[in-house]
Amino acid sequence: MTEATRAGFIALIGEPNAGKSTLLNRMVGAKVSIVTHKVQTTRARIRGVAMEGQAQLVFVDTPGLFRPRRRLDRAMVAAAWSGASDADIVVLLVEAHRGITEGVGAILDGLAERTSGAPVVLAINKIDRVKSDVLLGLTKELNDRFAFEETFMISAEKGHGVDALRQWLAGKVPEGPWLYPEDQLADAPMRQIAAEITREKLTLRLHQELPYQMTVETENWEEQKDGSARIEQLIYVIRDGHKGIVLGAKGETIKAVGKAAREELVEFLGRKVHLFLQVKVRPGWLEESERYSEMGLDFKDGNE
C-alpha cells in the first residue's frame, strides 16, 4: 500500500533577521526568499515548496514582526499575522544568542489568539552562537511562556537540525492531495521574484544609505527567440538625491547591481538573461496601492 499524500501550509514567523528566509531557502533547497543582513527585507509572502517523502510542505515566509511606524510597516505586520492565522502549522524562530527580546515577548503574547488553534513549534536558531546550558535555559523559559508542540534546535545557515524539523513537519501536515506541481519551487510570479532579486542586490550595496526608500518593479518581460529572457525593471526612489546614490559615480553602482542581479537570475532561471535597469523618482510610492499589490501586501492593512 502506498503512503498517503500530505500537504499543508507552514508559516515561519519571528522578529526581523531571525533567519526565516535562510530557513525557507534551506528547506526548499533553492534560493526563493531574499536573504540580506538588513532587517525587514522580506515584504511579500513568497511561498517556498519543499517535498519530504509523500508530503508537500508549502512555506509562507512572513515579514518580521516588529513595531510598525509607517503604512508599509503596518501592512507588513498585518501580512505576517495573517500568514500565521491561515497556516496549518506555525514555526516561531527565535535567535539563540538574543533570547527573549522585547519583540519576542510581544510575539509570544499574541500567539494564542492569532494562530487559530494551529500547532505552534519553536525553532531556536543560530545555536552555534551559544553554549548548551544557555540553550537549555532559553528552551525552558520559552516553553514556560507558551505551550509549544515541539522544540527544535537548529542552525538555518549551516543546516543543523533542519532535516529533523522538516521530517517532523512532513508527518504533521494534513493528509490530502498536493497543492502545487512537484517541481514548483515558489508560487510568487517570476516577475516578482526577479524584482526581489534586484532589490536584494540594491539592499546589499546601499544598506547604509537607502534601506527601505526604494522598491523594484519588473516592468517588462519578453521571451526571446534564442530562449533567453529580456527583463526591464524600474527602481523607484522617493527623492532626486536617492537617484544619484543608486546610479553611483559614472553609473558604477547600478552597473554592479545589474551584473549581480543578472548573474543570479541566470542561475535561477537556468538560461541567458538580458537585464535593463532604470531609476525613477516617485515621491509618493510608499502611498501607492499598486506598489503594495506588487509586493503581495494589502494597502488597506497599512491604515492607522
C-alpha positions in Angstrom: 0.0 0.0 0.0 1.4 3.4 -0.9 1.8 6.1 1.7 -1.0 8.7 1.6 0.0 12.1 0.2 0.0 15.0 2.6 0.2 18.8 2.1 -0.1 21.9 4.2 0.9 25.5 4.8 3.6 26.3 7.3 4.1 29.9 8.4 7.6 30.9 9.6 7.3 33.8 12.0 9.7 35.7 14.2 11.5 39.0 14.6 13.2 40.6 11.6 16.5 38.9 10.9 15.6 35.8 13.0 16.6 33.6 10.0 13.2 32.9 8.4 14.4 33.4 4.8 17.5 31.4 5.4 15.5 28.5 6.8 13.0 28.7 3.9 15.8 28.5 1.4 17.4 25.6 3.3 14.1 23.7 3.4 13.3 24.3 -0.2 16.9 23.7 -1.4 16.9 26.7 -3.6 17.1 30.5 -3.1 13.5 31.6 -3.1 13.4 34.3 -0.5 15.6 37.3 -0.1 18.4 37.0 2.4 20.3 40.1 3.4 21.8 41.3 6.7 19.5 44.3 6.7 16.5 43.8 8.9 13.0 43.8 7.4 13.9 42.8 3.8 11.1 40.3 3.3 8.0 42.2 2.1 5.9 39.8 0.0 4.8 36.5 1.4 6.7 34.3 -1.0 5.9 30.7 -0.5 8.5 28.0 -1.0 7.5 24.5 -1.7 9.5 21.6 -0.2 9.0 17.8 -0.8 9.6 15.4 2.1 8.6 11.8 1.2 4.9 11.9 0.2 4.4 15.3 2.0 4.4 18.6 0.3 5.3 21.5 2.7 4.3 24.9 1.5 6.2 27.6 3.4 4.8 31.1 3.9 7.8 33.4 4.6 6.2 36.3 6.5 7.7 39.7 7.1 9.4 40.0 10.5 7.1 41.1 13.4 8.1 44.4 14.8 6.5 47.7 16.0 5.1 49.3 12.9 5.7 53.1 12.3 4.5 53.7 8.7 1.9 52.4 6.3 4.3 50.0 4.7 5.3 48.7 8.2 1.7 48.2 9.2 0.9 46.4 6.0 3.9 44.1 6.5 3.0 43.2 10.1 -0.7 42.6 9.1 0.6 40.2 6.4 2.8 38.4 8.9 0.0 37.7 11.3 -2.4 36.8 8.6 0.1 34.3 7.3 0.2 32.8 10.7 -3.5 32.6 11.2 -4.0 30.9 7.8 -1.4 28.2 8.3 -1.7 24.6 9.2 1.4 24.8 11.4 3.3 27.8 12.7 7.0 27.8 13.3 8.4 30.5 15.6 12.0 31.3 15.1 14.0 32.8 18.0 17.7 33.6 17.8 19.6 31.7 20.5 22.1 34.5 21.2 19.4 37.2 21.6 16.9 35.2 23.6 13.6 36.6 24.7 13.8 40.2 23.5 11.0 42.7 23.9 9.9 41.8 20.3 9.9 38.0 21.0 7.9 38.7 24.2 5.3 40.6 22.2 5.0 37.7 19.7 4.6 35.2 22.5 1.8 37.4 23.9 0.0 37.4 20.6 0.5 33.8 19.6 -2.5 32.2 21.2 -5.2 34.5 19.8 -3.5 34.9 16.4 -2.8 31.3 15.4 -6.4 30.0 15.3 -5.5 26.8 17.2 -2.9 25.6 14.7 0.0 23.7 16.3 3.0 26.1 17.0 6.5 24.7 17.1 9.6 26.5 18.4 12.8 26.6 16.4 15.7 28.1 18.3 18.1 29.3 15.5 21.8 30.1 15.4 22.5 27.6 18.1 26.2 27.6 17.2 26.5 31.0 18.8 25.7 30.0 22.4 26.7 27.3 25.0 24.4 24.4 25.7 23.5 25.5 29.2 22.2 28.8 27.8 20.2 26.9 25.2 18.6 24.7 27.8 17.7 27.7 29.9 16.2 29.6 27.0 14.2 26.4 25.9 12.7 26.1 29.4 11.9 29.8 29.6 10.2 29.9 26.2 8.2 26.7 26.8 7.1 28.2 30.2 5.7 31.2 28.3 3.8 29.2 25.6 2.8 25.6 25.2 4.9 24.7 22.1 4.0 21.4 20.5 7.7 20.7 19.9 11.1 22.4 20.2 13.9 22.2 17.6 17.5 23.4 17.9 18.7 24.5 14.5 21.2 26.5 12.5 19.4 27.5 9.3 22.6 28.8 7.9 24.7 25.7 8.5 21.8 23.2 8.1 22.0 21.7 11.6 18.7 20.3 12.8 16.8 21.4 9.7 16.2 17.8 8.4 14.7 16.8 11.7 12.3 19.8 11.6 11.3 19.1 8.0 10.6 15.4 8.8 8.5 16.4 11.8 6.5 18.9 9.7 6.0 16.3 7.0 4.4 13.9 9.5 2.1 16.7 10.8 0.6 18.4 7.8 -2.9 17.1 6.9 -3.5 14.2 4.6 -4.6 15.3 1.2 -3.6 16.0 -2.4 -0.5 18.1 -3.2 -1.2 21.8 -3.6 1.4 22.5 -6.3 3.1 20.6 -9.1 6.0 18.6 -7.7 8.7 20.6 -9.5 7.4 24.0 -8.4 9.6 26.0 -6.0 7.6 29.1 -5.3 4.2 30.5 -6.0 5.2 34.1 -6.5 5.1 35.1 -10.1 8.6 35.1 -11.8 8.3 38.8 -12.4 8.0 39.3 -8.6 10.9 37.0 -7.8 13.1 38.8 -10.4 12.2 42.2 -8.8 13.1 40.8 -5.4 16.5 39.5 -6.6 17.4 43.0 -7.9 16.1 44.6 -4.7 18.3 42.3 -2.6 21.3 43.4 -4.6 20.4 47.0 -4.1 19.9 46.5 -0.4 23.3 44.7 0.0 25.0 47.5 -1.9 23.2 50.5 -0.4 22.2 49.3 3.1 23.8 52.3 4.8 22.1 54.9 2.6 18.7 53.7 1.4 17.4 50.7 3.3 13.7 51.0 2.7 13.3 54.0 0.5 13.3 52.1 -2.8 11.4 49.4 -4.5 11.8 47.5 -7.7 9.2 46.6 -10.3 9.6 44.3 -13.3 8.0 46.4 -16.0 8.6 44.2 -19.0 9.5 40.5 -19.6 10.0 39.2 -23.1 10.9 35.7 -24.1 13.4 35.9 -26.9 13.7 33.5 -29.9 17.0 32.1 -28.7 15.4 31.0 -25.4 16.8 34.0 -23.4 14.7 36.4 -21.4 14.8 40.2 -21.8 13.8 41.8 -18.4 13.2 45.5 -17.9 13.0 46.8 -14.3 12.2 50.1 -12.7 13.8 51.1 -9.5 11.6 53.6 -7.7 13.1 56.1 -5.2 11.4 58.8 -3.3 13.7 61.8 -4.0 16.2 63.1 -6.5 19.2 62.7 -4.3 18.5 59.0 -3.9 18.6 58.6 -7.7 22.2 59.7 -7.7 23.1 57.3 -4.9 21.5 54.3 -6.8 23.3 55.3 -10.0 26.6 55.9 -8.3 29.6 57.7 -9.7 29.7 57.2 -13.5 26.9 54.7 -13.1 29.1 52.3 -11.3 26.6 51.3 -8.6 23.7 50.5 -10.9 26.1 48.6 -13.2 27.3 46.4 -10.3 23.8 45.8 -9.1 22.6 44.9 -12.6 25.5 42.5 -13.0 24.9 40.8 -9.7 21.2 40.5 -10.2 21.6 39.2 -13.8 24.0 36.5 -12.7 21.6 35.3 -10.0 18.6 35.4 -12.5 20.7 33.3 -14.9 21.3 30.7 -12.2 17.7 30.8 -11.0 16.1 30.5 -14.5 18.8 28.3 -16.0 19.1 30.4 -19.1 20.6 33.6 -20.5 19.1 36.9 -19.2 19.3 40.4 -20.6 18.6 42.8 -17.7 17.9 46.5 -18.1 17.5 48.7 -15.1 16.2 52.3 -14.9 15.8 54.6 -11.9 12.8 56.8 -11.5 11.9 59.3 -8.8 8.4 58.8 -7.4 8.0 60.8 -4.2 4.8 59.1 -3.2 5.5 55.4 -4.0 5.1 54.5 -0.3 1.5 55.6 -0.5 0.5 54.0 -3.8 -1.7 51.0 -3.6 -0.4 49.4 -6.8 3.1 49.1 -5.3 1.7 47.2 -2.3 -0.2 44.8 -4.6 3.0 44.0 -6.5 4.7 43.1 -3.2 1.8 40.8 -2.2 0.7 43.2 0.6 -2.7 44.8 1.2 -2.6 48.6 1.0 -5.6 48.8 3.4 -3.7 46.9 6.1 -1.4 49.9 6.4 -4.3 52.2 7.6 -3.9 53.6 11.1 
